[in-house]
């Protein structure tokens, strides 16, 4: 099992969600975040004061998947989230030690696999 964490552009969220749905990836968490990566810093003037804008709005996706879904999930995010510009984001794949489904008590792969 893996935990896939993706940080993407907010305007690409709908495209990524559609790609994940088509890849049959279900169950994720979406958070609005701010961050700074490879984007160049912007300097703006606000009410006569120069302000260095360092943080950018991003969306963070967290998706727990079984091994069979790792590659389809990553590929869907990469394909749908890419604009080709600096600031497209990152995808992290982390080992996931244990998962528990609270409602049923299922564990591990059974807890991250979609139910019919």
Beta strands, then each sheet from edge to edge (+ up, - down):
strand 1: 2-8
strand 2: 29-35
strand 3: 42-46
strand 4: 49-53
strand 5: 56-65
strand 6: 89-95
sheet 1: 2+ 5- 1+ 6-
sheet 2: 3+ 4-
end
